[in-house]
Amino acid sequence: MKRTIDDLALFGGPAAFLNTVTVGRPSIGDRARFESRMAWVLNNEWLTNSGPLVSEFEAEVAEVAGVRHCVATSNATVGLQLALHAAGVRGEVIMPAMTFAATPHAAAWIGLEPVFCDVDPVTGLVDPDDVKRRITERTGAVVGVHLWGQVAPVDELDRLAHEHGLTMIYDAAHALGCTRDGRRAGGFGDAEVFSFHATKVVTSFEGGALVTNDDTLAARARSMHNFGLGQGGQVELMGTNAKMSESSAAMGLTSLDAFPAVCEHNRLNHDLYAGELRGVKGLRVHELDGEESSNYQYVIVSVDGAQTGVDRDGIIAVLAAEQVVAKPYFSPPCHLMAPYRADPPPRIENAEWLASQVVALPTGPAVSSEDIRRICDVLRLVVANGEQVAGRLASATSTPT
Ligand SMILES: *Cc1c(COP(=O)(O)O)cnc(C)c1O
């Protein structure tokens, strides 16, 4: 255990971990099961085009989400495009600035115009009042984001969209298995989109799914994700290729088998971090409502640099030297990213503040209690000596060469 800041790896001590502990290690589940599914795919020689494993995966995701329809896709970004296209959205799309770049990219790439709004300063979830202020006659849709395993304020957003005749889509990349008032993410708005990227709580290598209870939208999305082909095999709509392959579905099914156990492991990890960091000044583990279900996929900590003495980026640097990869989810906020940055950029205050404060710490099935205790030992040592660590960090970066 490290006793003084000279023991920190950044300042010459041995690293706390021999192997990297990182945010977003894949949750691959039972490897033998995956291999037998893959053997079956190869024996079958049915590699894509709504094969049996994709159909099985769609049925399971629809069940987890509690919805009638699921269209598996090659990733969530294209899934969002499919949702926007299938709903016939035009013009501006209001979305929170505090999200991954994929959310605005999905809209901008198909000629829609992202308009960024603010979020709640505590939860980081999209603020319906700010959405309302940004509605104009050019607005075509709102994309809500379920951030960090919490579901967005769906009642307010769905009502607002309905009142203004707007399409309501949810980016549910973080929200598989999560609830709001006991209702599962999946059935809100016109459609929701999950991600099964390698870093997500359920993975299919790359993958996503559009889910909805709207029969018409589901049928259009299903056709459009396969070149706009209709039941009779003729092209009926403009489409794209957004299909999931059988190999991805084999991974997705195997990862989904492990999902309940992974959620439970993540919840225990989350509680352990919260316990270990309770009372550490300036560090606050983002709490999730215990009445709701969550996948506890992210452990988010806000760093108040005024109290810790060392800011969020300093903490990330210290952890990196210890072989702990913590990530600033999401920084900068989207309105300050090169493709979307206006000159001068508007202020979107809560999103900017949160983006400068939060860091995601490693969790997931590969992260053990012992790993977490070790990470928290480092964090306590750093905060107990915040000013000194910050001073050393500053002189390390300003040393003349
Ligand atoms: C991961 C993620 C996406 C993109 O998902 P892909 O499947 O990688 O395209 C979109 N939105 C959010 C909030 C994400 O975290």
The ligand as an ORCA input file, in Angstrom:
! r2SCAN-3c Opt
* xyz 0 1
  C     -21.750      4.089    -27.213
  C     -22.720      5.175    -27.419
  C     -23.292      5.416    -28.672
  C     -22.818      4.740    -29.936
  O     -23.011      3.388    -29.960
  P     -22.342      2.533    -31.146
  O     -23.013      1.206    -31.011
  O     -20.885      2.458    -30.825
  O     -22.619      3.193    -32.420
  C     -24.265      6.379    -28.778
  N     -24.657      7.103    -27.719
  C     -24.117      6.928    -26.501
  C     -24.614      7.748    -25.357
  C     -23.116      5.975    -26.315
  O     -22.545      5.826    -25.125
*
